[in-house]
């Protein structure tokens, strides 16, 4: 999954956490330096609703959320 600045978010299959949780963790880490964790998750939840209606993936919802905050 690529965010707005091109760094790839990727789950590590050797970690015990599920893939989607690893991606959430990475999105939150990207938002943390600016104190935008809640905003990114709010955007992700809104993006997930839209993604569900349009048949998009969870990763696309997170990408949308990071993009809304230029992260």
PDB file as gemmi writes it, atoms N, CA and C in Angstrom:
CRYST1    1.000    1.000    1.000  90.00  90.00  90.00 P 1                      
ATOM      1  N   UNK A   1       0.843  -1.171   0.000  1.00  0.00           N  
ATOM      2  CA  UNK A   1       0.000   0.000   0.000  1.00  0.00           C  
ATOM      3  C   UNK A   1       0.889   1.236   0.000  1.00  0.00           C  
ATOM      4  N   UNK A   2       0.611   2.197  -0.846  1.00  0.00           N  
ATOM      5  CA  UNK A   2       1.396   3.430  -0.905  1.00  0.00           C  
ATOM      6  C   UNK A   2       0.572   4.591  -0.383  1.00  0.00           C  
ATOM      7  N   UNK A   3       1.204   5.412   0.456  1.00  0.00           N  
ATOM      8  CA  UNK A   3       0.529   6.625   0.910  1.00  0.00           C  
ATOM      9  C   UNK A   3       0.942   7.769   0.008  1.00  0.00           C  
ATOM     10  N   UNK A   4       0.625   8.995   0.408  1.00  0.00           N  
ATOM     11  CA  UNK A   4       0.821  10.151  -0.449  1.00  0.00           C  
ATOM     12  C   UNK A   4       2.292  10.456  -0.744  1.00  0.00           C  
ATOM     13  N   UNK A   5       3.215  10.064   0.112  1.00  0.00           N  
ATOM     14  CA  UNK A   5       4.612  10.383  -0.169  1.00  0.00           C  
ATOM     15  C   UNK A   5       5.386   9.174  -0.692  1.00  0.00           C  
ATOM     16  N   UNK A   6       4.704   8.094  -0.993  1.00  0.00           N  
ATOM     17  CA  UNK A   6       5.329   6.988  -1.674  1.00  0.00           C  
ATOM     18  C   UNK A   6       5.950   5.911  -0.808  1.00  0.00           C  
ATOM     19  N   UNK A   7       6.001   6.074   0.501  1.00  0.00           N  
ATOM     20  CA  UNK A   7       6.555   5.020   1.348  1.00  0.00           C  
ATOM     21  C   UNK A   7       5.548   3.882   1.459  1.00  0.00           C  
ATOM     22  N   UNK A   8       6.012   2.699   1.255  1.00  0.00           N  
ATOM     23  CA  UNK A   8       5.127   1.534   1.242  1.00  0.00           C  
ATOM     24  C   UNK A   8       4.860   1.042   2.657  1.00  0.00           C  
ATOM     25  N   UNK A   9       3.558   0.896   2.976  1.00  0.00           N  
ATOM     26  CA  UNK A   9       3.162   0.254   4.232  1.00  0.00           C  
ATOM     27  C   UNK A   9       2.969  -1.217   3.909  1.00  0.00           C  
ATOM     28  N   UNK A  10       3.561  -2.070   4.730  1.00  0.00           N  
ATOM     29  CA  UNK A  10       3.500  -3.499   4.438  1.00  0.00           C  
ATOM     30  C   UNK A  10       3.495  -4.285   5.735  1.00  0.00           C  
ATOM     31  N   UNK A  11       2.626  -5.260   5.808  1.00  0.00           N  
ATOM     32  CA  UNK A  11       2.573  -6.140   6.975  1.00  0.00           C  
ATOM     33  C   UNK A  11       3.689  -7.176   6.896  1.00  0.00           C  
ATOM     34  N   UNK A  12       4.194  -7.538   8.054  1.00  0.00           N  
ATOM     35  CA  UNK A  12       5.236  -8.557   8.158  1.00  0.00           C  
ATOM     36  C   UNK A  12       4.573  -9.887   8.513  1.00  0.00           C  
ATOM     37  N   UNK A  13       4.616 -10.871   7.630  1.00  0.00           N  
ATOM     38  CA  UNK A  13       3.944 -12.143   7.900  1.00  0.00           C  
ATOM     39  C   UNK A  13       4.545 -12.901   9.088  1.00  0.00           C  
ATOM     40  N   UNK A  14       5.729 -12.512   9.555  1.00  0.00           N  
ATOM     41  CA  UNK A  14       6.372 -13.181  10.685  1.00  0.00           C  
ATOM     42  C   UNK A  14       5.941 -12.614  12.031  1.00  0.00           C  
ATOM     43  N   UNK A  15       5.183 -11.519  12.016  1.00  0.00           N  
ATOM     44  CA  UNK A  15       4.689 -10.945  13.271  1.00  0.00           C  
ATOM     45  C   UNK A  15       3.351 -11.580  13.624  1.00  0.00           C  
ATOM     46  N   UNK A  16       3.073 -11.702  14.935  1.00  0.00           N  
ATOM     47  CA  UNK A  16       1.834 -12.380  15.343  1.00  0.00           C  
ATOM     48  C   UNK A  16       0.564 -11.556  15.115  1.00  0.00           C  
ATOM     49  N   UNK A  17       0.681 -10.242  14.969  1.00  0.00           N  
ATOM     50  CA  UNK A  17      -0.516  -9.422  14.776  1.00  0.00           C  
ATOM     51  C   UNK A  17      -1.102  -9.639  13.378  1.00  0.00           C  
ATOM     52  N   UNK A  18      -2.435  -9.578  13.267  1.00  0.00           N  
ATOM     53  CA  UNK A  18      -3.053  -9.682  11.937  1.00  0.00           C  
ATOM     54  C   UNK A  18      -2.605  -8.534  11.027  1.00  0.00           C  
ATOM     55  N   UNK A  19      -2.633  -8.782   9.733  1.00  0.00           N  
ATOM     56  CA  UNK A  19      -2.176  -7.820   8.728  1.00  0.00           C  
ATOM     57  C   UNK A  19      -2.820  -6.449   8.898  1.00  0.00           C  
ATOM     58  N   UNK A  20      -4.149  -6.393   9.002  1.00  0.00           N  
ATOM     59  CA  UNK A  20      -4.826  -5.104   9.097  1.00  0.00           C  
ATOM     60  C   UNK A  20      -4.425  -4.322  10.342  1.00  0.00           C  
ATOM     61  N   UNK A  21      -4.157  -5.007  11.429  1.00  0.00           N  
ATOM     62  CA  UNK A  21      -3.721  -4.319  12.648  1.00  0.00           C  
ATOM     63  C   UNK A  21      -2.309  -3.772  12.464  1.00  0.00           C  
ATOM     64  N   UNK A  22      -1.450  -4.512  11.796  1.00  0.00           N  
ATOM     65  CA  UNK A  22      -0.106  -4.002  11.505  1.00  0.00           C  
ATOM     66  C   UNK A  22      -0.184  -2.735  10.653  1.00  0.00           C  
ATOM     67  N   UNK A  23      -1.085  -2.724   9.667  1.00  0.00           N  
ATOM     68  CA  UNK A  23      -1.239  -1.542   8.822  1.00  0.00           C  
ATOM     69  C   UNK A  23      -1.784  -0.356   9.615  1.00  0.00           C  
ATOM     70  N   UNK A  24      -2.723  -0.612  10.524  1.00  0.00           N  
ATOM     71  CA  UNK A  24      -3.225   0.461  11.406  1.00  0.00           C  
ATOM     72  C   UNK A  24      -2.094   1.019  12.256  1.00  0.00           C  
ATOM     73  N   UNK A  25      -1.280   0.135  12.800  1.00  0.00           N  
ATOM     74  CA  UNK A  25      -0.148   0.551  13.623  1.00  0.00           C  
ATOM     75  C   UNK A  25       0.796   1.460  12.835  1.00  0.00           C  
ATOM     76  N   UNK A  26       1.062   1.116  11.593  1.00  0.00           N  
ATOM     77  CA  UNK A  26       1.948   1.919  10.750  1.00  0.00           C  
ATOM     78  C   UNK A  26       1.322   3.273  10.424  1.00  0.00           C  
ATOM     79  N   UNK A  27       0.014   3.285  10.151  1.00  0.00           N  
ATOM     80  CA  UNK A  27      -0.673   4.550   9.869  1.00  0.00           C  
ATOM     81  C   UNK A  27      -0.632   5.460  11.094  1.00  0.00           C  
ATOM     82  N   UNK A  28      -0.869   4.895  12.269  1.00  0.00           N  
ATOM     83  CA  UNK A  28      -0.821   5.691  13.503  1.00  0.00           C  
ATOM     84  C   UNK A  28       0.587   6.216  13.767  1.00  0.00           C  
ATOM     85  N   UNK A  29       1.597   5.405  13.508  1.00  0.00           N  
ATOM     86  CA  UNK A  29       2.978   5.855  13.699  1.00  0.00           C  
ATOM     87  C   UNK A  29       3.301   7.018  12.771  1.00  0.00           C  
ATOM     88  N   UNK A  30       2.771   6.982  11.561  1.00  0.00           N  
ATOM     89  CA  UNK A  30       3.004   8.063  10.611  1.00  0.00           C  
ATOM     90  C   UNK A  30       2.314   9.348  11.061  1.00  0.00           C  
ATOM     91  N   UNK A  31       1.161   9.232  11.710  1.00  0.00           N  
ATOM     92  CA  UNK A  31       0.394  10.396  12.167  1.00  0.00           C  
ATOM     93  C   UNK A  31       0.912  10.965  13.487  1.00  0.00           C  
ATOM     94  N   UNK A  32       1.559  10.136  14.288  1.00  0.00           N  
ATOM     95  CA  UNK A  32       1.954  10.508  15.649  1.00  0.00           C  
ATOM     96  C   UNK A  32       2.825  11.761  15.755  1.00  0.00           C  
ATOM     97  N   UNK A  33       3.823  11.963  14.889  1.00  0.00           N  
ATOM     98  CA  UNK A  33       4.665  13.158  15.052  1.00  0.00           C  
ATOM     99  C   UNK A  33       3.879  14.477  14.970  1.00  0.00           C  
ATOM    100  N   UNK A  34       2.724  14.439  14.329  1.00  0.00           N  
ATOM    101  CA  UNK A  34       1.912  15.652  14.197  1.00  0.00           C  
ATOM    102  C   UNK A  34       0.694  15.628  15.112  1.00  0.00           C  
ATOM    103  N   UNK A  35       0.575  14.604  15.944  1.00  0.00           N  
ATOM    104  CA  UNK A  35      -0.563  14.500  16.849  1.00  0.00           C  
ATOM    105  C   UNK A  35      -1.874  14.282  16.111  1.00  0.00           C  
ATOM    106  N   UNK A  36      -1.822  13.591  14.973  1.00  0.00           N  
ATOM    107  CA  UNK A  36      -3.008  13.408  14.148  1.00  0.00           C  
ATOM    108  C   UNK A  36      -3.556  11.980  14.172  1.00  0.00           C  
ATOM    109  N   UNK A  37      -3.229  11.225  15.220  1.00  0.00           N  
ATOM    110  CA  UNK A  37      -3.690   9.839  15.276  1.00  0.00           C  
ATOM    111  C   UNK A  37      -5.213   9.743  15.222  1.00  0.00           C  
ATOM    112  N   UNK A  38      -5.903  10.523  16.048  1.00  0.00           N  
ATOM    113  CA  UNK A  38      -7.367  10.461  16.082  1.00  0.00           C  
ATOM    114  C   UNK A  38      -7.955  10.907  14.754  1.00  0.00           C  
ATOM    115  N   UNK A  39      -7.380  11.936  14.168  1.00  0.00           N  
ATOM    116  CA  UNK A  39      -7.895  12.436  12.890  1.00  0.00           C  
ATOM    117  C   UNK A  39      -7.746  11.405  11.773  1.00  0.00           C  
ATOM    118  N   UNK A  40      -6.600  10.734  11.745  1.00  0.00           N  
ATOM    119  CA  UNK A  40      -6.381   9.717  10.722  1.00  0.00           C  
ATOM    120  C   UNK A  40      -7.341   8.544  10.919  1.00  0.00           C  
ATOM    121  N   UNK A  41      -7.550   8.113  12.159  1.00  0.00           N  
ATOM    122  CA  UNK A  41      -8.487   7.013  12.394  1.00  0.00           C  
ATOM    123  C   UNK A  41      -9.918   7.436  12.080  1.00  0.00           C  
ATOM    124  N   UNK A  42     -10.283   8.677  12.370  1.00  0.00           N  
ATOM    125  CA  UNK A  42     -11.606   9.183  12.011  1.00  0.00           C  
ATOM    126  C   UNK A  42     -11.773   9.140  10.492  1.00  0.00           C  
ATOM    127  N   UNK A  43     -10.757   9.606   9.781  1.00  0.00           N  
ATOM    128  CA  UNK A  43     -10.804   9.570   8.319  1.00  0.00           C  
ATOM    129  C   UNK A  43     -10.859   8.133   7.810  1.00  0.00           C  
ATOM    130  N   UNK A  44     -10.125   7.244   8.457  1.00  0.00           N  
ATOM    131  CA  UNK A  44     -10.134   5.837   8.044  1.00  0.00           C  
ATOM    132  C   UNK A  44     -11.519   5.225   8.233  1.00  0.00           C  
ATOM    133  N   UNK A  45     -12.181   5.570   9.330  1.00  0.00           N  
ATOM    134  CA  UNK A  45     -13.523   5.039   9.553  1.00  0.00           C  
ATOM    135  C   UNK A  45     -14.493   5.570   8.499  1.00  0.00           C  
ATOM    136  N   UNK A  46     -14.399   6.848   8.189  1.00  0.00           N  
ATOM    137  CA  UNK A  46     -15.240   7.410   7.129  1.00  0.00           C  
ATOM    138  C   UNK A  46     -14.886   6.783   5.787  1.00  0.00           C  
ATOM    139  N   UNK A  47     -13.595   6.614   5.543  1.00  0.00           N  
ATOM    140  CA  UNK A  47     -13.153   5.978   4.308  1.00  0.00           C  
ATOM    141  C   UNK A  47     -13.615   4.533   4.213  1.00  0.00           C  
ATOM    142  N   UNK A  48     -13.665   3.838   5.360  1.00  0.00           N  
ATOM    143  CA  UNK A  48     -14.099   2.441   5.367  1.00  0.00           C  
ATOM    144  C   UNK A  48     -15.575   2.326   4.990  1.00  0.00           C  
ATOM    145  N   UNK A  49     -16.371   3.266   5.459  1.00  0.00           N  
ATOM    146  CA  UNK A  49     -17.793   3.261   5.087  1.00  0.00           C  
ATOM    147  C   UNK A  49     -17.922   3.427   3.581  1.00  0.00           C  
ATOM    148  N   UNK A  50     -17.219   4.409   3.042  1.00  0.00           N  
ATOM    149  CA  UNK A  50     -17.248   4.653   1.601  1.00  0.00           C  
ATOM    150  C   UNK A  50     -16.666   3.463   0.835  1.00  0.00           C  
ATOM    151  N   UNK A  51     -15.566   2.922   1.345  1.00  0.00           N  
ATOM    152  CA  UNK A  51     -14.925   1.785   0.686  1.00  0.00           C  
ATOM    153  C   UNK A  51     -15.863   0.588   0.645  1.00  0.00           C  
ATOM    154  N   UNK A  52     -16.584   0.364   1.728  1.00  0.00           N  
ATOM    155  CA  UNK A  52     -17.526  -0.749   1.780  1.00  0.00           C  
ATOM    156  C   UNK A  52     -18.606  -0.577   0.718  1.00  0.00           C  
ATOM    157  N   UNK A  53     -19.085   0.648   0.573  1.00  0.00           N  
ATOM    158  CA  UNK A  53     -20.119   0.919  -0.425  1.00  0.00           C  
ATOM    159  C   UNK A  53     -19.595   0.737  -1.846  1.00  0.00           C  
ATOM    160  N   UNK A  54     -18.298   0.997  -2.047  1.00  0.00           N  
ATOM    161  CA  UNK A  54     -17.710   0.930  -3.382  1.00  0.00           C  
ATOM    162  C   UNK A  54     -16.904  -0.347  -3.624  1.00  0.00           C  
ATOM    163  N   UNK A  55     -16.880  -1.232  -2.646  1.00  0.00           N  
ATOM    164  CA  UNK A  55     -16.162  -2.495  -2.810  1.00  0.00           C  
ATOM    165  C   UNK A  55     -14.647  -2.364  -2.730  1.00  0.00           C  
ATOM    166  N   UNK A  56     -14.151  -1.322  -2.049  1.00  0.00           N  
ATOM    167  CA  UNK A  56     -12.705  -1.149  -1.905  1.00  0.00           C  
ATOM    168  C   UNK A  56     -12.198  -1.929  -0.701  1.00  0.00           C  
ATOM    169  N   UNK A  57     -10.880  -2.030  -0.592  1.00  0.00           N  
ATOM    170  CA  UNK A  57     -10.266  -2.815   0.477  1.00  0.00           C  
ATOM    171  C   UNK A  57      -9.987  -1.974   1.715  1.00  0.00           C  
ATOM    172  N   UNK A  58      -9.674  -2.663   2.800  1.00  0.00           N  
ATOM    173  CA  UNK A  58      -9.277  -2.013   4.045  1.00  0.00           C  
ATOM    174  C   UNK A  58      -8.035  -1.160   3.832  1.00  0.00           C  
ATOM    175  N   UNK A  59      -7.081  -1.690   3.075  1.00  0.00           N  
ATOM    176  CA  UNK A  59      -5.851  -0.942   2.795  1.00  0.00           C  
ATOM    177  C   UNK A  59      -6.152   0.354   2.055  1.00  0.00           C  
ATOM    178  N   UNK A  60      -7.091   0.325   1.134  1.00  0.00           N  
ATOM    179  CA  UNK A  60      -7.466   1.539   0.408  1.00  0.00           C  
ATOM    180  C   UNK A  60      -8.109   2.565   1.333  1.00  0.00           C  
ATOM    181  N   UNK A  61      -8.855   2.104   2.334  1.00  0.00           N  
ATOM    182  CA  UNK A  61      -9.454   3.022   3.306  1.00  0.00           C  
ATOM    183  C   UNK A  61      -8.361   3.714   4.129  1.00  0.00           C  
ATOM    184  N   UNK A  62      -7.331   2.963   4.529  1.00  0.00           N  
ATOM    185  CA  UNK A  62      -6.222   3.572   5.271  1.00  0.00           C  
ATOM    186  C   UNK A  62      -5.447   4.546   4.394  1.00  0.00           C  
ATOM    187  N   UNK A  63      -5.244   4.179   3.140  1.00  0.00           N  
ATOM    188  CA  UNK A  63      -4.546   5.066   2.212  1.00  0.00           C  
ATOM    189  C   UNK A  63      -5.313   6.380   2.052  1.00  0.00           C  
ATOM    190  N   UNK A  64      -6.623   6.279   1.941  1.00  0.00           N  
ATOM    191  CA  UNK A  64      -7.483   7.460   1.855  1.00  0.00           C  
ATOM    192  C   UNK A  64      -7.303   8.345   3.097  1.00  0.00           C  
ATOM    193  N   UNK A  65      -7.299   7.715   4.265  1.00  0.00           N  
ATOM    194  CA  UNK A  65      -7.186   8.461   5.522  1.00  0.00           C  
ATOM    195  C   UNK A  65      -5.855   9.199   5.612  1.00  0.00           C  
ATOM    196  N   UNK A  66      -4.758   8.538   5.268  1.00  0.00           N  
ATOM    197  CA  UNK A  66      -3.456   9.200   5.302  1.00  0.00           C  
ATOM    198  C   UNK A  66      -3.403  10.342   4.292  1.00  0.00           C  
ATOM    199  N   UNK A  67      -3.999  10.123   3.152  1.00  0.00           N  
ATOM    200  CA  UNK A  67      -4.024  11.150   2.130  1.00  0.00           C  
ATOM    201  C   UNK A  67      -4.803  12.388   2.544  1.00  0.00           C  
ATOM    202  N   UNK A  68      -5.870  12.193   3.307  1.00  0.00           N  
ATOM    203  CA  UNK A  68      -6.651  13.336   3.771  1.00  0.00           C  
ATOM    204  C   UNK A  68      -5.835  14.266   4.651  1.00  0.00           C  
ATOM    205  N   UNK A  69      -4.829  13.731   5.301  1.00  0.00           N  
ATOM    206  CA  UNK A  69      -3.980  14.522   6.216  1.00  0.00           C  
ATOM    207  C   UNK A  69      -2.590  14.735   5.635  1.00  0.00           C  
ATOM    208  N   UNK A  70      -2.440  14.492   4.342  1.00  0.00           N  
ATOM    209  CA  UNK A  70      -1.162  14.667   3.638  1.00  0.00           C  
ATOM    210  C   UNK A  70      -0.021  13.924   4.311  1.00  0.00           C  
ATOM    211  N   UNK A  71      -0.284  12.717   4.754  1.00  0.00           N  
ATOM    212  CA  UNK A  71       0.740  11.899   5.406  1.00  0.00           C  
ATOM    213  C   UNK A  71       1.124  10.741   4.512  1.00  0.00           C  
TER     214      UNK A  71                                                      
END                                                                             
